[in-house]
Amino acid sequence: MKKIIFVLSLIFLVSSAYALCEDSDGDGYGTKALDCDFSALDCDDSNPNINPGKTEVCSNGIDEDCSGKDLKCVDCPHGSIYMKCYCGGTLYENGAGKCCNGVFQKTGTYCLPYCELAQTVDCITKQGCPGMRYCFNGEYKECYDKPNDNCPCLEEWNCSQWSSCINGKVSRTCTDKKNCGTTKFKPGTERSCLEETKK
C-alpha cells in the first residue's frame, strides 16, 4: 500500500511540475515553474508573436518583446524613411517616401528642392547660431555652425607666468582672446606657495 501511495505521489509531483512548466503557444518561452528550462519568461503565453525573443515594433500598442511597454517611434531623420518614424507628427513606414525637414514627400528621389553638390543655404543651428546646410547627393544636410562666427562663443584663455611668492601666494593674469564675456573655463589666477626663509 505504501508503495502505491509513493508512486501516486511521485506521479502527482511530476504532473504538477509539467502543468506549471507550460509553453501554451509553442514559441519556446513559457511560464515560471519548477525545473523549467526557458531562457526567459513569456509575458503572453497565448500569443506566439509575443515573447522576449521578438523584435519590438514601435508605436503599434503591442509589447512584442515583453519589455513591459510599447516602444515609441522617433522622429524621422532628414531624407529616406527607415523602419517606422514620425514625419510632421504622422507615423510612416520604410519606403513610404521622404521626410524632408519634417515634411513628408511622397515622390522624387531627393528632397525638393533638388540641390547641386557643394551648394549651401543659410539656417539656424540647434544652439540658435547662424549656420549653413551643405548639399550632398541632391539633398541639403543638417545645419552646421558657420566657422569663425564665435557662436556659441568658446573661451580661449591665455595666461601670464606665475608671479614670485608674496605673502604665501603666487598670482597671474588671464585674458580671453575671444572676449566671450564668460568665465566658465577660466583657469585659476591665484594659489598658495611656500616662501623660503633665508637664515
N, C-alpha and C positions, 0 to 999 in steps of 0.2 A: 504493500500500500504506500509506504514511504517513497519507494522508487517511482511509483506512478505520479505522486504529488510533485516530486522533484522534477520529473520530465515535463509535466504540465506547466510548472513554474518557469522552467527554462524556455519552453515554447512561448509562454506569455511574454517573458522579458525580451526575447528576440523579436517577436512580432511587434511588441510595443516600440522597440528601438527603430525597426523598419518603418513603422507607422509614423513615428516622429521625424524620421530622416527621409523626407519626401522631396521629389522633384516633379511636381504635378504637370508642369508644362514641357518637361523634357529638354530644357535648354542648358543643362549642366550645372545649374545653380538651384539650391533648394533652401528649405527652412532649417533653422538651427535645431540640432538634436544630438543624442549620444552617438559617438562613432561615425559621424557624418564626414565624408571626405570632400566636401565642397570647398573650393578655393575662396569663395565669398558667398555671402547670403543674398538670396533673391528677395527684392522688395515687393514683387508681384509675381507669385508662383503660378498665376493663372494665365500669364501672357508671355510667350517665348520671346517676344520682341522687347521685353523689359527685363534687364538683369545687369549686374556690374560689368559685364564684358561688352556691352553695346556702346556704340558711339552716340553721344548726345546730339540731338538736333535742336538748334536754338529756336526759342520763341514759338514752339508748337504746343505748349501747355502740357507736355509729357516729360516725365523724368525717366528717360530711357536707360541711363547708366546708374540708377539708384543712388545718386549723389545727395538726394534729399530735396532738390529743387530743379526747375527747368532752367537751362542755360539761356540767358538773354542775348539776342543778336546785337552786334555792334554796328556803328555807322560804317557805311561803305567808304573805302579809300577812293581818292580821285582816280577815275579810269574804269577798268573792267570790274564787273561784279563777280566775286567768287563766293562759293558756298551760299550762305544766307546773310544778308545785311540790310540795314536801313539806309535808304537814299531819300532825303527830303521827308522823313517821317513815315515812309511806306516800305514794307518788307519786300525784298526782291530775292530771287534765287539765281544761282550760277547760270550764266548765258542769257539772262533776260535782256541785257543791253549794257549801257554805260551809266555810271554815276559821275556826272561832270560838275564838280564843285557843289555837290549836294542837290543837283537837279538831274532827274532820270532822263536818259536819252535812249530811245528805242533803236534807232537806225544809225548807220555810219560806223566806220572802222575806228575813228578817233572822236574824242570830244570836240564839239564845234565851239567856236570857230577853229578850223584847222590852222596850224601854225607851221612856219618853216624852222628848220634847225637853227638854234642859237638866237632866235627872236626872243625878246623879253617884254613883259608888261609889268607895270607898277602894281604893287599890292601892299597890304599891311600884314606884318607877321603876328604870330600869336602873342608876342610880347608888346604889340602895339607900335612897332617900329616900322619905318618905311622899308619896303622890301621889293624884290623882283621875282617874277616867275619866269623860269627859263624853259624854252621849248625843246622837247626831246620826243622823238618818234611821233611827231604831229600833235602832241598834247603839251599844254603848259603844266609843269610840275609844281610841287609845293612852294610856298612863298619863303624865299631865303632873305636873310638880312643883308642890306646893301653894305658893301665893305667900306670901312673908314667913316661911318656916319655917327660913331660913338653912341649908338642907341641899341640896347641899353649901354650906358657908359660903363666901361670896365676900368677900374682904378689901376694905375701903373705908377707905383711909388718908387722914388729914388731917394736914398738916404745918405747923409754925410758920414764921415768917420766918427767913432765914439770919442768923446772928449776925455781929458785927463780926469782922474778920480778926484772929485771935490766934495768934501763933506760926506764921504761914503757913497757917492753916486756918480755915474757917468751918464752923459746925455748926447743926443744927436738930433738933427733936424731932418724931417722927411717931407718931401713935396710930391704931389700927384701930377705927373706930366700931362694927364688927360684933363685935369681940372674938373673932375666929376662933381665935386661938391659933397662927396660922401666919404666916410672914413671906415667903411665896413672891413676893408682888408689892409688898413694902415698898420705898418709894423710898429713895434714898441719904440719909444723915444727916450726912455729912462730906465735904468736898472741900478741895483746896488753894486758896490765894489768894496774891496778891502784895501785900505790905504796903509802902506808900509811905513812904519815909524823908524826913522833913522836914529841910531844910537850914537 
